[in-house]
Each structure stands twice: as C-alpha cells, then as structure tokens.
Amino acid sequence: MTETVGHKKCAIVLLNMGGPDSPETIQPFLENLFRDPAIMRVPGLVRPVIAWVISRLRLKAAKDIYATIGGRSPLLEWTEKQANALQKQLMSEGATGFRFIKTFVGMRYWKPLPAESVAQVKAYNPDLTILVSLFPQYSTTTAETSLKAWYDEANRQGLTSDIRHVCCYPTHPDFIRAHVSTIRSVLDETEWRAPVRLLFSAHSLPERTVIETNDPYPDQVQATVETIMSYLDRDCESHRLCYQSKLGPIKWLEPRLRDELRQAGEDGVSVLIVPIAFVSEHVETLVELDHEHRDNALAHGVVDYQRAPALGVHSDFINCLADVTRQSMEKSSAFCGGGHQHFAQEDSDCSSEALRAATA
C-alpha cells in the first residue's frame, strides 16, 4: 500500500450509460446518445443534425417501450445502490490506505452527466479519483466513450487530483462467481419440462465498428461465457452466445438472440437467458428480454423461458468491484482486466495519461 501513503480522501465514480428519468427526457437522452461519435460514426458537422432527426423519429416507439416500465429507466437507482454497496464494502475492509472514501455516479447520456459528476468530485476535493466502468467487457462504444467523456470534462473543469480507472473485468473470479450463482439459482428453482439451453445475451455492435476500431468486446464477451461454463457443474442441453438490440440495416454481430430462440423452439428445449454484458436491470432486460423476446420464444414453441437476473448488488459482484478498485489504488495506474491495447502506451493497461492526452 506504499502508493497511497499520505492520501486521505478517495473519490470513486461508477460510470454507466444512464437513462431517461421521465417521458419528457426520452428525446434528449436519445439525442445525447446519437450525438456521441462512438455511436454515430459520421462526420462531426452532420452528426448533431442526424442525432436530432433520429431522436425524434424514434421517440414514439421509445416512449411506448419505456411506458412498459413506468415511463423511466431504473438504471440510476441501480447504479446508486451499487455505489453505496461498494463504498460500504471498501470502508468495512479498512485496508485501502484512505481515511475517507466516497462514491459517486457518472452517466454518459443522461443525468448525472459528466459535467455534474466531475463538479461533485471536484467539490469533494479528493487526493485520488478512480473511475470504475460498469461495463464488464470493454468496448469503444461503452467503456471507452464513458471514460473519454469523463476525462475530457475533468480537464475542462481543472480537476487536479490523480485520476485512475478500471476499464473492464470480463473474467474476474468474483464477477464469474456472481453469474454462476444466479444461473444455478434459476436452474435449481425452476421445474423445467425439457432440457435447458443457456442463451448468453449481450448487446450487439455493428461489425464495421468492431473491425474499424479493433474493438475487443466480442472476444471479451466470449471469454466471459467460456469462463462461466468452466465453473458450472450442472449439465445443460447446450449453451450459446448471442446478441440483442440490433438497429438499422447494416450487419451486426451474430447470432441474433431471436434466431437462437427460433432454433430452440425447433429443437424442443427450454431456455435460460443470461444477460452477460448488463450488470443492472434496465430497458434491455426488463422490456426486450422479459417481454419482446419472451413472446417471440413462446411463439416459436420454446418449452420454458426463464431469465437470470442482472447482477445488481449481488455480493460477489460488489466484491469484484471492490477488488478491481483496490488494485487500481495500489498500482498507481489503470486496472485493465481484459488485456487489450486500447489507450496503451508502454504496457497493456488503459493508462489515464493516454486518456488525458486523447481528450486534451
């Protein structure tokens, strides 16, 4: 712990994408999303116009979707619960080298946006700030854009504390244990009428994005699935990794969840859906998986359809966040659990110095 000797206050910021907090905020949330160059890869001069148009074209459908869950996203509440649990865990351990630890929430596309969360951290005046991505697998479209936006705003506001970050942890033992625990619980508590096929579902990406950015996301998601399966001691009929939430006509990562559900119906098996890249309940689990894909599965003759819950504040997942945060404290650098080269300078870490340089 020599690296933190003399430090008194540590700020920890959990980064997530955010979601609308009322029907009136759905349109600006969507506009913020499509204004992001990591999401909408078009020239900067036309991106704001395209974002404005798309956010309005999709507004009615989006309002209908959010109406299913009360007209708002629960993502902020879940992220706050995770932040509180992480703070409690780190303080109870009493071995971080810091007298005071305070957690914050920073969202990419809706409140608290980077300007607000950076201002909150600056007012706290910490000796060290650690950004913790709540995207377990690293992607340019999730963790990278969230980290870049926060570092950029920290530079703009003149936040002077040392800043480090945790970019990913796709095979961290506690992250894997959390998933294994939730899967086993559903397997054991359900009276299955047919052999069970595990369908690990992750948010899809355009194949062009993966190729152009050398995005490590699909490889890391695959690594998560393979590691989980190596720990499961109960046989299932089979398992598949598939993708959901495709938008537009271009080619996205495959196989699609809807196609795997059709195949499961043809094969006469039950399915257990595991949201492998989402750690909080939100519209893609509560609406897409629990309503749209359930209806699709039953229409195709799937015998039983169940879903494992998102990890939320599962004790093993909070232990994972606490461990990677501690490691970032101790290493005096970023924590990268995926071994990829994004932002790397002299090693495989996603260094805060490189991120600062990229946003300066």
Summary of the structure (lengths in Angstrom):
residues: 360
radius of gyration: 20.3
end to end distance: 30.4
largest distance: 63.2
contacts: 1254
relative contact order: 0.16
helix: 49%
strand: 16%
